[in-house]
Amino acid sequence: MSQPLHATPPEETPARPNRPAVYDRLGPEALREALRRMLLVRRFEEGAEEAYMRGLIHGTMHLSIGQEASAIGICSALEERDYITSTHRGHGHCIGKGAEVKRMFAEFFGKETGYCRGRGGSMHIADPARGNLGANGIVGGGIPIAVGAALSAKRRGTGAVAVSFFGDGANNEGAFHEALNMAAIWRLPVVFVCENNGYGMSTSMARATAVPNVADRAAAYGMPGVIVDGNRFADVAEAAFAAVERARRGEGPTLIESKTYRIRGHSRSDRNRYRTKEEIESWQRRDPIKLFEEELTGLGILRMEEIVALRAEVEAEIAAAIDYAKDSPAPDVAALTRDVYAREIRPEAMR
């Protein structure tokens, strides 16, 4: 059996002695919205899983249940003009950047009203209007795309920042090293976010990576390497604001390693034989949504009845989104290649 890095989290999460500074920066409404989006990610994925089991969704999917604080914490520091690139486990990133869950479900269901008109599915949702340059089924495939977006933003002087989400398995890909090197040389406004959930498919990071932390590799490229508790919204958000502001000032990239855990298997076909029940349960006790709710109520930012109402609001949104996807039209077979292949540009049209 593999010996995963950070497989067993602390049994007790110590209470915070002080209110996190990032909470004052965001304010009550933004914190409420952050919790709403974390709940939305969780219920979206649970709803997608249920639909898959009922045969409404075909293919596979990669769920990020247990990683919600990482996605929403990073995106809380972003503006509409900023970009993200995502991964095969990218539903949380998509929602964090403002996607509509009804169009996400429509994409899952292969419907014309989906973000990619039903042609992309779970692993390839993109929403360029909100700066989401797309999820990517290639491990590490989104990293150089984010560097390209950051180069474009710098050359055009837009002030935008690009964030690339990727998993721990991607830190051994050549694209990871090439992209970090290029971003550092040109001081590009990009933030690299490694969501280290301990496993690349069924292989633990400890067996696949020579250094104990992905963030340790930042030193080789002359950029800050920051490790955060990926199950703590405040820790992730604080690191995100610092990295995004550094990038906007023209000081270059940052590598953030968000240590978290996926409660479900790698994909729907994963039988989870490489992890123990005790390991999974130890991380479930540090559920990021539960920790965030306890902190917000403990600090008097939200009352429990407000959280109950928020959960009901999310349930209604998910139910309506699934109905929308079911009722949406399927793509016309005659338009199979539309939006898949570029139209032919004849040489004479370019003269």
VOPAGU-2260 file (C-alpha; in pm, 1 decimal, decimal comma):
REM VOPAGU-2260
SITE   aa  ch    i         X         Y         Z
SITE  MET   A    0       0,0       0,0       0,0
SITE  SER   A    1     123,2     346,8     -82,3
SITE  GLN   A    2     235,1     577,7     195,8
SITE  PRO   A    3      77,8     913,4     107,4
SITE  LEU   A    4     217,0    1244,8     216,7
SITE  HIS   A    5      -7,4    1418,8     470,6
SITE  ALA   A    6    -245,8    1122,1     465,9
SITE  THR   A    7    -362,8    1164,6     823,1
SITE  PRO   A    8    -463,8    1515,0     928,5
SITE  PRO   A    9    -464,0    1640,5    1287,0
SITE  GLU   A   10    -747,0    1484,2    1487,7
SITE  GLU   A   11    -816,4    1816,2    1654,2
SITE  THR   A   12    -826,6    2144,7    1468,2
SITE  PRO   A   13    -729,7    2417,3    1716,5
SITE  ALA   A   14    -966,6    2709,6    1749,3
SITE  ARG   A   15    -843,8    3038,5    1609,2
SITE  PRO   A   16    -748,1    3287,3    1876,9
SITE  ASN   A   17    -823,6    3584,9    1654,2
SITE  ARG   A   18   -1045,5    3681,0    1366,6
SITE  PRO   A   19    -854,2    3625,9    1038,2
SITE  ALA   A   20    -760,8    3957,5     877,9
SITE  VAL   A   21    -893,5    3837,9     543,4
SITE  TYR   A   22   -1243,2    3820,2     696,2
SITE  ASP   A   23   -1236,5    4193,5     764,9
SITE  ARG   A   24   -1111,2    4250,0     414,3
SITE  LEU   A   25   -1388,2    4047,9     252,9
SITE  GLY   A   26   -1672,7    4153,3     481,1
SITE  PRO   A   27   -1988,7    3964,3     584,1
SITE  GLU   A   28   -2158,1    3959,0     242,9
SITE  ALA   A   29   -1853,2    3822,2      61,5
SITE  LEU   A   30   -1803,7    3560,0     332,9
SITE  ARG   A   31   -2166,5    3455,5     304,2
SITE  GLU   A   32   -2121,1    3427,7     -71,7
SITE  ALA   A   33   -1805,4    3220,9     -22,5
SITE  LEU   A   34   -1994,3    2976,1     196,7
SITE  ARG   A   35   -2281,7    2967,2     -52,5
SITE  ARG   A   36   -2041,0    2877,4    -331,6
SITE  MET   A   37   -1873,0    2608,5    -122,9
SITE  LEU   A   38   -2214,9    2457,8     -51,4
SITE  LEU   A   39   -2303,1    2492,7    -419,3
SITE  VAL   A   40   -1989,3    2303,8    -524,4
SITE  ARG   A   41   -2065,1    2024,9    -278,0
SITE  ARG   A   42   -2429,7    1986,6    -377,9
SITE  PHE   A   43   -2351,0    2023,0    -748,0
SITE  GLU   A   44   -2110,1    1732,9    -730,3
SITE  GLU   A   45   -2340,1    1522,7    -515,6
SITE  GLY   A   46   -2619,5    1596,1    -762,4
SITE  ALA   A   47   -2395,7    1505,2   -1055,8
SITE  GLU   A   48   -2298,2    1181,8    -882,9
SITE  GLU   A   49   -2664,7    1094,4    -825,9
SITE  ALA   A   50   -2748,8    1171,2   -1189,6
SITE  TYR   A   51   -2460,5     951,0   -1303,8
SITE  MET   A   52   -2585,4     661,3   -1091,2
SITE  ARG   A   53   -2932,4     702,8   -1247,4
SITE  GLY   A   54   -2786,9     686,0   -1598,3
SITE  LEU   A   55   -2855,3    1050,0   -1684,6
SITE  ILE   A   56   -2485,5    1128,3   -1733,7
SITE  HIS   A   57   -2250,9     917,4   -1944,7
SITE  GLY   A   58   -1874,4     889,9   -1938,2
SITE  THR   A   59   -1691,1     957,8   -1614,5
SITE  MET   A   60   -1631,7    1245,0   -1375,5
SITE  HIS   A   61   -1376,2    1347,0   -1115,5
SITE  LEU   A   62   -1527,7    1486,9    -796,0
SITE  SER   A   63   -1360,6    1738,8    -564,6
SITE  ILE   A   64   -1579,0    1671,1    -259,2
SITE  GLY   A   65   -1360,5    1775,2      36,2
SITE  GLN   A   66   -1162,7    2037,0    -158,0
SITE  GLU   A   67   -1418,7    2319,5    -168,3
SITE  ALA   A   68   -1223,7    2565,0      50,0
SITE  SER   A   69    -928,7    2545,4    -185,3
SITE  ALA   A   70   -1120,5    2639,4    -500,8
SITE  ILE   A   71   -1341,9    2907,3    -346,4
SITE  GLY   A   72   -1065,2    3048,1    -126,5
SITE  ILE   A   73    -841,0    3111,6    -426,9
SITE  CYS   A   74   -1118,5    3254,7    -642,0
SITE  SER   A   75   -1223,9    3493,8    -362,6
SITE  ALA   A   76    -917,0    3704,7    -445,5
SITE  LEU   A   77    -995,0    3726,7    -817,7
SITE  GLU   A   78   -1175,1    3991,2   -1019,7
SITE  GLU   A   79   -1393,3    3942,3   -1325,1
SITE  ARG   A   80   -1106,3    4045,8   -1554,1
SITE  ASP   A   81    -880,1    3769,1   -1418,1
SITE  TYR   A   82    -832,9    3427,8   -1576,4
SITE  ILE   A   83    -824,2    3070,6   -1452,0
SITE  THR   A   84    -728,5    2740,2   -1608,4
SITE  SER   A   85    -864,2    2426,4   -1451,5
SITE  THR   A   86    -822,3    2049,5   -1440,7
SITE  HIS   A   87   -1019,4    1729,0   -1488,1
SITE  ARG   A   88   -1131,6    1788,4   -1126,4
SITE  GLY   A   89   -1249,4    2140,9   -1198,8
SITE  HIS   A   90   -1615,6    2186,9   -1100,3
SITE  GLY   A   91   -1523,4    2392,6    -792,2
SITE  HIS   A   92   -1300,1    2624,8    -993,6
SITE  CYS   A   93   -1577,5    2677,8   -1247,3
SITE  ILE   A   94   -1830,2    2772,0    -977,4
SITE  GLY   A   95   -1568,7    2978,6    -795,3
SITE  LYS   A   96   -1530,2    3192,7   -1107,7
SITE  GLY   A   97   -1904,1    3252,1   -1125,8
SITE  ALA   A   98   -2045,3    2982,6   -1352,5
SITE  GLU   A   99   -2417,2    2902,3   -1354,8
SITE  VAL   A  100   -2481,3    2551,2   -1228,5
SITE  LYS   A  101   -2776,7    2505,9   -1464,9
SITE  ARG   A  102   -2545,1    2544,5   -1764,4
SITE  MET   A  103   -2288,7    2316,8   -1600,7
SITE  PHE   A  104   -2550,9    2045,0   -1554,2
SITE  ALA   A  105   -2665,8    2097,7   -1912,1
SITE  GLU   A  106   -2309,0    2038,5   -2025,2
SITE  PHE   A  107   -2291,3    1719,5   -1818,6
SITE  PHE   A  108   -2618,6    1602,9   -1973,1
SITE  GLY   A  109   -2484,7    1671,1   -2324,1
SITE  LYS   A  110   -2737,3    1942,5   -2398,1
SITE  GLU   A  111   -2720,9    2239,3   -2635,6
SITE  THR   A  112   -2758,9    2486,8   -2347,1
SITE  GLY   A  113   -2437,3    2367,4   -2180,4
SITE  TYR   A  114   -2127,3    2584,9   -2164,8
SITE  CYS   A  115   -1970,1    2392,0   -2453,1
SITE  ARG   A  116   -2303,5    2306,1   -2614,9
SITE  GLY   A  117   -2287,9    1956,2   -2470,8
SITE  ARG   A  118   -1966,9    1865,9   -2651,1
SITE  GLY   A  119   -1717,9    1901,5   -2365,1
SITE  GLY   A  120   -1868,9    1731,6   -2065,7
SITE  SER   A  121   -1727,1    1729,8   -1715,9
SITE  MET   A  122   -1359,6    1760,6   -1805,5
SITE  HIS   A  123   -1376,3    2041,9   -2059,5
SITE  ILE   A  124   -1610,3    2311,2   -1930,8
SITE  ALA   A  125   -1501,2    2661,6   -2030,8
SITE  ASP   A  126   -1658,9    3002,9   -1970,2
SITE  PRO   A  127   -1436,8    3264,6   -2137,9
SITE  ALA   A  128   -1687,1    3542,6   -2063,6
SITE  ARG   A  129   -1598,0    3506,2   -1694,6
SITE  GLY   A  130   -1229,5    3440,9   -1751,1
SITE  ASN   A  131   -1250,9    3061,9   -1724,2
SITE  LEU   A  132   -1025,2    2943,6   -2004,3
SITE  GLY   A  133   -1132,4    2587,4   -1951,9
SITE  ALA   A  134   -1080,0    2262,2   -1771,3
SITE  ASN   A  135    -829,5    2021,7   -1921,3
SITE  GLY   A  136    -814,5    1643,2   -1926,7
SITE  ILE   A  137    -436,8    1649,7   -1981,9
SITE  VAL   A  138    -243,0    1640,9   -1654,4
SITE  GLY   A  139     -73,1    1978,9   -1626,1
SITE  GLY   A  140    -224,4    2090,5   -1956,9
SITE  GLY   A  141    -369,3    2412,4   -1818,6
SITE  ILE   A  142     -42,7    2539,1   -1667,1
SITE  PRO   A  143     119,8    2672,6   -1987,5
SITE  ILE   A  144    -217,8    2808,5   -2101,8
SITE  ALA   A  145    -232,8    3023,9   -1788,0
SITE  VAL   A  146     121,0    3146,8   -1856,8
SITE  GLY   A  147      12,3    3245,0   -2207,5
SITE  ALA   A  148    -288,3    3433,4   -2068,0
SITE  ALA   A  149     -61,0    3611,5   -1819,1
SITE  LEU   A  150     182,4    3707,3   -2096,9
SITE  SER   A  151    -106,0    3846,1   -2301,8
SITE  ALA   A  152    -235,6    4045,6   -2003,2
SITE  LYS   A  153     108,5    4190,3   -1937,1
SITE  ARG   A  154     166,9    4287,0   -2299,6
SITE  ARG   A  155    -176,8    4447,7   -2324,3
SITE  GLY   A  156    -149,0    4619,9   -1987,2
SITE  THR   A  157    -488,0    4502,0   -1864,7
SITE  GLY   A  158    -381,1    4441,4   -1504,6
SITE  ALA   A  159    -535,9    4094,6   -1517,0
SITE  VAL   A  160    -389,3    3797,8   -1333,2
SITE  ALA   A  161    -403,8    3433,3   -1442,0
SITE  VAL   A  162    -442,1    3146,0   -1194,6
SITE  SER   A  163    -359,7    2789,8   -1288,5
SITE  PHE   A  164    -511,8    2510,8   -1079,8
SITE  PHE   A  165    -348,0    2168,3   -1097,9
SITE  GLY   A  166    -303,0    1858,4    -883,6
SITE  ASP   A  167       4,1    1714,4    -716,6
SITE  GLY   A  168      46,5    1467,3   -1002,0
SITE  ALA   A  169     113,6    1756,7   -1242,3
SITE  ASN   A  170     420,3    1880,2   -1054,1
SITE  ASN   A  171     630,6    1607,7   -1219,3
SITE  GLU   A  172     523,5    1702,0   -1571,5
SITE  GLY   A  173     764,6    1889,0   -1795,1
SITE  ALA   A  174     499,5    2153,0   -1864,2
SITE  PHE   A  175     498,5    2245,1   -1494,0
SITE  HIS   A  176     872,4    2318,1   -1485,9
SITE  GLU   A  177     883,1    2492,3   -1822,1
SITE  ALA   A  178     587,0    2711,8   -1734,6
SITE  LEU   A  179     723,9    2813,6   -1392,8
SITE  ASN   A  180    1061,2    2895,3   -1545,6
SITE  MET   A  181     912,6    3107,9   -1823,5
SITE  ALA   A  182     678,0    3290,2   -1584,5
SITE  ALA   A  183     966,4    3369,4   -1350,8
SITE  ILE   A  184    1198,5    3492,4   -1624,6
SITE  TRP   A  185     935,5    3730,8   -1764,3
SITE  ARG   A  186     786,1    3817,5   -1422,0
SITE  LEU   A  187     439,8    3730,7   -1545,7
SITE  PRO   A  188     119,7    3796,6   -1346,1
SITE  VAL   A  189      35,9    3432,5   -1281,2
SITE  VAL   A  190     -37,2    3230,2    -967,7
SITE  PHE   A  191      25,6    2856,1    -972,6
SITE  VAL   A  192    -205,0    2666,0    -737,3
SITE  CYS   A  193    -126,5    2303,0    -663,4
SITE  GLU   A  194    -422,7    2135,3    -496,0
SITE  ASN   A  195    -228,4    1857,2    -327,0
SITE  ASN   A  196    -483,2    1595,4    -225,4
SITE  GLY   A  197    -212,5    1337,4    -161,6
SITE  TYR   A  198    -267,8    1117,7    -466,0
SITE  GLY   A  199    -212,6    1118,9    -840,1
SITE  MET   A  200    -481,0     863,7    -927,1
SITE  SER   A  201    -382,6     584,4    -684,1
SITE  THR   A  202     -16,3     679,1    -638,6
SITE  SER   A  203      74,3     880,7    -332,2
SITE  MET   A  204     283,3    1192,4    -371,8
SITE  ALA   A  205     541,4    1047,2    -133,2
SITE  ARG   A  206     612,0     769,8    -385,1
SITE  ALA   A  207     618,2     994,5    -691,4
SITE  THR   A  208     788,6    1320,2    -587,1
SITE  ALA   A  209    1142,8    1354,6    -451,5
SITE  VAL   A  210    1069,2    1657,6    -231,8
SITE  PRO   A  211     822,8    1652,5      60,0
SITE  ASN   A  212     632,1    1960,5     -57,0
SITE  VAL   A  213     543,5    2081,2    -405,5
SITE  ALA   A  214     602,4    2436,9    -282,3
SITE  ASP   A  215     968,6    2348,7    -222,3
SITE  ARG   A  216    1016,6    2354,6    -598,9
SITE  ALA   A  217     938,9    2725,7    -618,0
SITE  ALA   A  218    1290,4    2812,0    -494,6
SITE  ALA   A  219    1442,4    2668,4    -812,2
SITE  TYR   A  220    1256,0    2933,5   -1012,2
SITE  GLY   A  221    1310,2    3228,4    -780,8
SITE  MET   A  222     949,3    3268,0    -675,5
SITE  PRO   A  223     771,6    3238,9    -339,2
SITE  GLY   A  224     648,0    2891,6    -244,4
SITE  VAL   A  225     361,2    2897,5       4,0
SITE  ILE   A  226     200,4    2602,6     183,5
SITE  VAL   A  227    -153,5    2644,2     315,8
SITE  ASP   A  228    -410,6    2429,1     491,4
SITE  GLY   A  229    -641,0    2368,6     196,2
SITE  ASN   A  230    -933,5    2283,7     421,5
SITE  ARG   A  231    -926,4    2627,4     584,8
SITE  PHE   A  232   -1094,2    2893,7     372,7
SITE  ALA   A  233    -917,2    3180,0     553,8
SITE  ASP   A  234    -569,4    3030,7     504,7
SITE  VAL   A  235    -628,9    2978,6     133,1
SITE  ALA   A  236    -784,1    3323,0      81,3
SITE  GLU   A  237    -502,8    3502,7     264,3
SITE  ALA   A  238    -240,1    3332,7      48,7
SITE  ALA   A  239    -443,8    3402,8    -265,2
SITE  PHE   A  240    -474,7    3777,1    -196,9
SITE  ALA   A  241    -100,6    3805,4    -126,8
SITE  ALA   A  242      -7,3    3619,3    -446,6
SITE  VAL   A  243    -259,6    3800,0    -668,4
SITE  GLU   A  244    -154,7    4142,7    -540,6
SITE  ARG   A  245     211,6    4055,5    -590,6
SITE  ALA   A  246     134,7    3954,7    -947,9
SITE  ARG   A  247     -62,4    4274,8   -1014,1
SITE  ARG   A  248     228,4    4484,5    -887,6
SITE  GLY   A  249     446,2    4330,2   -1154,8
SITE  GLU   A  250     655,9    4129,2    -910,9
SITE  GLY   A  251     596,1    3797,4   -1081,3
SITE  PRO   A  252     448,8    3456,2   -1002,3
SITE  THR   A  253     385,4    3261,9    -681,8
SITE  LEU   A  254     343,1    2888,4    -625,5
SITE  ILE   A  255      75,0    2803,1    -366,9
SITE  GLU   A  256      45,4    2447,7    -240,9
SITE  SER   A  257    -299,0    2388,1     -94,4
SITE  LYS   A  258    -290,0    2068,5     110,3
SITE  THR   A  259    -631,5    1909,5     100,0
SITE  TYR   A  260    -803,7    1576,4      33,3
SITE  ARG   A  261   -1061,7    1428,9    -199,9
SITE  ILE   A  262   -1314,5    1221,2     -11,4
SITE  ARG   A  263   -1432,2    1036,8    -322,0
SITE  GLY   A  264   -1207,3     825,3    -541,4
SITE  HIS   A  265   -1004,8     951,0    -835,0
SITE  SER   A  266   -1299,5     898,9   -1069,5
SITE  ARG   A  267   -1626,5     707,1   -1078,8
SITE  SER   A  268   -1434,0     386,1   -1164,4
SITE  ASP   A  269   -1202,7     414,4    -861,4
SITE  ARG   A  270   -1264,4     133,0    -609,3
SITE  ASN   A  271   -1052,4     306,2    -343,0
SITE  ARG   A  272    -845,2       1,9    -251,9
SITE  TYR   A  273    -528,6     206,4    -196,0
SITE  ARG   A  274    -676,8     409,5      92,1
SITE  THR   A  275    -795,8     295,7     430,3
SITE  LYS   A  276   -1136,3     371,8     575,6
SITE  GLU   A  277    -961,6     530,4     874,7
SITE  GLU   A  278    -766,1     767,4     651,9
SITE  ILE   A  279   -1076,6     887,5     471,8
SITE  GLU   A  280   -1272,3     928,8     794,2
SITE  SER   A  281    -990,8    1129,6     953,4
SITE  TRP   A  282   -1015,9    1382,4     671,0
SITE  GLN   A  283   -1394,8    1383,5     682,4
SITE  ARG   A  284   -1365,9    1512,2    1037,9
SITE  ARG   A  285   -1191,2    1815,7     888,9
SITE  ASP   A  286   -1462,8    1884,0     632,1
SITE  PRO   A  287   -1385,2    2233,5     494,9
SITE  ILE   A  288   -1751,0    2337,8     487,6
SITE  LYS   A  289   -1803,3    2230,8     847,7
SITE  LEU   A  290   -1487,1    2415,4     958,4
SITE  PHE   A  291   -1592,5    2732,5     775,0
SITE  GLU   A  292   -1946,2    2724,2     915,0
SITE  GLU   A  293   -1815,4    2675,4    1269,3
SITE  GLU   A  294   -1576,8    2965,3    1228,3
SITE  LEU   A  295   -1836,0    3202,1    1084,4
SITE  THR   A  296   -2085,8    3124,7    1358,8
SITE  GLY   A  297   -1819,7    3132,5    1628,7
SITE  LEU   A  298   -1709,2    3479,2    1518,9
SITE  GLY   A  299   -2068,3    3602,9    1499,1
SITE  ILE   A  300   -2049,9    3665,5    1124,1
SITE  LEU   A  301   -2341,2    3431,3    1047,6
SITE  ARG   A  302   -2609,5    3274,9    1264,8
SITE  MET   A  303   -2695,5    2906,3    1236,5
SITE  GLU   A  304   -3044,2    2987,3    1109,4
SITE  GLU   A  305   -2884,6    3189,3     828,9
SITE  ILE   A  306   -2672,0    2889,2     733,1
SITE  VAL   A  307   -2979,9    2664,2     734,4
SITE  ALA   A  308   -3153,9    2910,9     503,0
SITE  LEU   A  309   -2846,1    2922,3     281,3
SITE  ARG   A  310   -2843,8    2544,7     251,1
SITE  ALA   A  311   -3211,5    2548,3     151,8
SITE  GLU   A  312   -3137,7    2816,6    -108,3
SITE  VAL   A  313   -2861,9    2602,3    -257,8
SITE  GLU   A  314   -3083,0    2291,9    -261,6
SITE  ALA   A  315   -3348,5    2482,5    -456,3
SITE  GLU   A  316   -3090,1    2613,1    -704,2
SITE  ILE   A  317   -2951,3    2264,4    -765,3
SITE  ALA   A  318   -3298,9    2113,7    -813,0
SITE  ALA   A  319   -3391,9    2387,3   -1061,5
SITE  ALA   A  320   -3060,4    2342,4   -1244,6
SITE  ILE   A  321   -3115,0    1968,7   -1290,2
SITE  ASP   A  322   -3466,1    2031,3   -1423,5
SITE  TYR   A  323   -3323,7    2290,8   -1663,3
SITE  ALA   A  324   -3068,2    2039,2   -1791,6
SITE  LYS   A  325   -3328,6    1765,0   -1833,5
SITE  ASP   A  326   -3562,0    1995,6   -2026,6
SITE  SER   A  327   -3292,8    2147,1   -2250,3
SITE  PRO   A  328   -3269,5    2036,0   -2613,9
SITE  ALA   A  329   -3007,2    1789,8   -2731,0
SITE  PRO   A  330   -2767,1    1908,0   -3003,7
SITE  ASP   A  331   -2875,1    1858,2   -3363,1
SITE  VAL   A  332   -2680,7    1569,9   -3516,1
SITE  ALA   A  333   -2646,0    1773,5   -3836,7
SITE  ALA   A  334   -2444,1    2030,0   -3639,7
SITE  LEU   A  335   -2211,5    1770,5   -3487,5
SITE  THR   A  336   -1885,9    1950,3   -3574,9
SITE  ARG   A  337   -2009,3    2303,4   -3509,5
SITE  ASP   A  338   -1797,1    2471,6   -3240,7
SITE  VAL   A  339   -1557,8    2176,3   -3252,3
SITE  TYR   A  340   -1356,5    2253,9   -3563,1
SITE  ALA   A  341   -1262,4    2596,1   -3695,7
SITE  ARG   A  342   -1408,6    2698,4   -4027,5
SITE  GLU   A  343   -1172,6    2665,7   -4319,5
SITE  ILE   A  344    -997,7    2990,6   -4407,9
SITE  ARG   A  345    -905,9    2997,4   -4774,9
SITE  PRO   A  346    -579,7    3170,6   -4876,5
SITE  GLU   A  347    -762,6    3412,0   -5107,2
SITE  ALA   A  348    -973,3    3536,5   -4814,4
SITE  MET   A  349    -656,5    3652,7   -4639,4
SITE  ARG   A  350    -530,3    3870,7   -4925,2
